[in-house]
Amino acid sequence: MDRAYWLAFVAYLIPTFPLGYIWHLVALKDRYDRLGIYRDDVIIPLGLTSMLVQAALFAWLYPRIFDTSPDAWLGSAAKFGATFGLLAWSFAVLPVAAKYRMASVREFLRLETAFTAVQFAVVAPLIALAWRGRA
């Protein structure tokens, strides 16, 4: 693996972990508590492991799917964010809303849709910049 891969890996992991932690367990904790779906003792290592797998796959897939030429980085970032943001939303938001008991499905969908949008708005350009001009 080359430098661009590891930069892309870090470009996903470094923003995603603090954003997820602060979003779910600090800033909006009371709203998630009212939904009544999360455990009292959240298992942080499982969430971090999930993010490590995602970072590895996204960093590897990016240059295989998206244009890495220097002048295409912004368009490729938008395509990556839209593609993988939508995929993440379909894996992580819709099935949870469909399967788990919660006080408000609508509120959960709002919170998690916003989280996914913010997450990919942050990481997509960073990953695109990591691969810019490399392949």
C-alpha positions in Angstrom: 0.0 0.0 0.0 1.3 3.4 -0.8 1.2 6.8 0.8 -2.1 7.8 -0.9 -3.9 4.7 0.5 -2.8 5.5 4.1 -3.7 9.2 3.7 -7.1 8.2 2.5 -7.5 5.7 5.3 -6.7 8.4 7.9 -8.9 10.9 6.0 -11.8 8.6 6.7 -11.0 7.4 10.2 -9.8 10.6 11.9 -12.9 12.7 11.2 -15.4 9.8 11.4 -14.5 8.6 14.9 -14.7 11.9 16.8 -17.6 13.0 14.7 -19.5 9.8 15.5 -18.6 9.9 19.2 -19.4 13.6 19.7 -22.6 13.4 17.6 -24.1 10.3 19.2 -22.6 10.3 22.7 -22.1 14.0 23.6 -23.9 16.7 21.5 -27.1 14.8 20.8 -27.0 12.2 23.5 -30.2 13.4 25.1 -32.1 13.0 21.8 -30.8 9.5 21.3 -31.5 8.7 25.0 -35.1 9.7 24.4 -35.3 7.4 21.4 -34.5 4.5 23.7 -32.5 2.4 21.2 -28.9 2.5 22.4 -27.4 0.5 25.2 -26.3 2.2 28.4 -22.8 0.9 28.0 -21.9 1.5 24.4 -19.1 -0.7 23.2 -16.7 1.8 21.6 -14.2 -0.9 20.3 -16.9 -2.4 18.1 -17.8 1.0 16.6 -14.1 1.7 16.1 -13.5 -1.7 14.4 -16.4 -1.0 12.0 -14.8 2.4 11.1 -11.4 0.7 10.6 -13.0 -1.8 8.1 -14.8 1.1 6.4 -11.6 3.2 6.2 -9.7 0.3 4.7 -12.3 -0.5 2.0 -13.0 3.1 1.1 -9.3 3.9 0.8 -8.8 0.9 -1.4 -11.9 1.4 -3.6 -11.6 5.1 -4.3 -8.9 5.0 -7.0 -10.5 1.9 -8.6 -13.9 3.7 -9.0 -13.3 7.4 -9.1 -11.1 9.7 -11.2 -7.9 10.6 -9.4 -6.6 13.2 -11.8 -5.8 16.5 -10.2 -8.5 18.5 -12.0 -11.2 15.9 -11.2 -10.8 15.7 -7.4 -13.9 17.9 -6.5 -16.2 16.1 -8.9 -14.9 12.7 -7.8 -15.3 13.7 -4.1 -19.0 14.6 -4.8 -19.5 11.3 -6.6 -17.8 9.4 -3.8 -19.8 11.2 -1.1 -23.1 10.6 -2.9 -22.4 7.0 -3.8 -21.0 5.8 -0.5 -23.0 8.2 1.6 -26.2 6.7 0.1 -24.9 3.2 0.5 -23.9 3.8 4.2 -27.4 5.3 4.8 -29.1 2.3 3.3 -27.0 -0.1 5.5 -26.9 1.8 8.7 -30.0 3.9 8.9 -33.0 2.3 7.1 -32.5 -1.3 8.6 -32.1 0.0 12.1 -35.3 2.1 11.7 -37.1 -0.9 10.3 -36.0 -3.4 13.0 -35.4 -1.8 16.3 -37.9 -0.4 18.8 -37.6 3.3 19.3 -39.7 6.2 20.5 -39.7 7.9 17.1 -38.7 6.4 13.8 -39.0 9.9 12.2 -36.6 11.4 14.7 -34.1 8.6 14.3 -34.3 9.0 10.5 -33.7 12.7 10.8 -30.8 12.4 13.2 -29.0 9.6 11.4 -29.6 11.0 7.9 -28.1 14.3 9.0 -25.2 12.5 10.6 -24.5 10.5 7.4 -24.7 13.6 5.3 -22.3 15.5 7.5 -19.9 12.6 7.7 -19.6 12.1 4.0 -19.5 15.9 3.4 -16.4 15.9 5.6 -14.6 12.7 4.5 -15.3 12.7 0.8 -13.2 15.7 -0.1 -10.4 14.6 2.3 -10.3 11.1 0.6 -10.4 12.7 -2.8 -7.5 15.0 -1.9 -5.5 12.0 -0.5 -5.8 10.4 -4.0 -5.5 13.5 -6.1 -3.0 13.0 -8.8 -2.2 9.4 -7.7 -3.5 6.1 -8.9 
